[in-house]
Amino acid sequence: MPRLRFCISRVPALAVAALLFAAMPAVGPAAARPGPDGFADLAEKLLPAVVNVSTTQTLKPDAKSGDKQNEPEMPQFPPGSPFEEFFKDFFKHQGQGQRGGGQPEALPRKATSLGSGFIIDPRGYVVTNNHVIADSDDITVTLHDNTSLKAEVVGRDSKTDIALLKVKSDKPLPASGWGDSDVSRVGDWVLAIGNPFGLGGSVTAGILSARQRDINSGPYDDFLQTDAAINRGNSGGPMFNMDGQVIGINTAIYSPSGGSIGIGFAIPSNIAKLVVAQLLNEPDHAVHRGWLGVRIQGVTDEIADSLGLDKARGALVAGVTDKGPAQASGIKPGDVIVKFDGKSVADMKQLPRIVAETPVDKTVPVTVWRQRKETALQVKVGKLNETEQASAQEPKKEKAPKEDGGTVTTLGLTLSNITPELKEKFSLSDDAKGVVVVNVAKDGPADEKGLKAGDVIVEAAQEEVKSAGQVGGKVEDAKKSGRKSILLLVERQGDLRFVAVRLDQS
């Protein structure tokens, strides 16, 4: 099964001898295709700004496990090979010490990690991946001319996997400039330069294969994909366009073996340069992100149809944080945010990234889809507290009025007004309001959407409902209007979400 791998080489210091016996995976040549006459002039210009980043880390043995997970693997030999006993003895003694009574004692060991980076400022500022230098005791940056310099961490951001280092040099260092990753197009040629397998500065060429890849590595995934060969040790190295500008930071590969199969991922420069600027210039050398204070969900085709949207787009607001920026601006549950600070929101995943990149305390225009038309609002962006929960707080509920216990069957649901008996049966809160689902027909429209007995319908067609009869009326109105689905706001164990249920037109 192919797996996502971060392209960093981690080599236990005592296992170097063993690695000499390991075969490097071969990467076959790419199919011939028309391209530039060559990359030699560009590579010669760019190589001096790319560096190797090596770190050392003390691995403390685990008394319970015997530190098995950090032990170097012994090379495999044919049965009876004279090397077999030699290496067994070698690894046994390297991982143990002796104390009173002759009992073996596991000792701390040093491990070496190898990665890449690039200089962005002649004063010695170097950008790399955070996972390259994470948990390290010492960091060394090796320049293209083999000069080795000790590095210090200026700042790091784990959410985007970016770190900024500083080295001291008695002369200005060659530096690379940022490019605009947003204008790079799929099919454009790119160069990747880095330190694969610790071999030193290596140049590979390819094209930009895709944009806006979400590889589930963090909350702000928006990777560039390339077929330029990226291997272990390339982490933190730059991806250049043909103008010699950095448009990405090579970070991860998709591979069954750890070697390149032509699927590599890079952090776009337009994300990286904003993060790096804050790591460099903020007094605390940390990243401060914008915060809106909403809980959102995706807009499906059914939801778009029920809201009168032309197509599935934007981010549907399922909840608003009490006293947060969104609530103060008038954003409400049921709104669809289609534009934020002049940027169109194509889908739900885009909104957190756009908001996070917006300066704190900036007032920005926001366009929401509400009651089948666009509504313009102004929002003053707050500051994201990294310890906060990502989801918004639920609005406080008012006590529900007394109901008469009537039931209605619609959408494959048997609905009932909330009664004391149903509150007890389904463990509903004392202040629950809406209409409770008491049964769901198998394979019906509601069953398709995962509704269950005990769910509470709070809204139908974006209007509050207090009786089962109201839900039935909203369904009939939607059918008469020719809609294909109806939007329900459903509460389940304190969690609110919108569900678009298909209408049976028969």
Helices and strands as residue ranges (DSSP letters): E 3-6, E 9-12, G 13-15, H 16-19, H 40-46, G 47-49, E 50-59, G 68-70, H 82-94, E 96-98, G 100-102, E 104-106, E 109-121, E 125-128, H 130-133, E 138-142, E 148-157, E 162-167, G 181-183, E 189-194, G 196-198, E 202-213, E 223-226, E 238-240, E 246-255, E 264-268, H 269-281, E 290-291, E 294-298, H 301-307, E 315-320, H 325-329, E 336-340, E 343-344, H 350-357, E 363-370, E 373-380, E 382-383, E 407-410, E 413-417, H 420-426, E 435-440, H 445-448, E 456-460, E 463-464, H 468-480, E 485-492, E 495-502
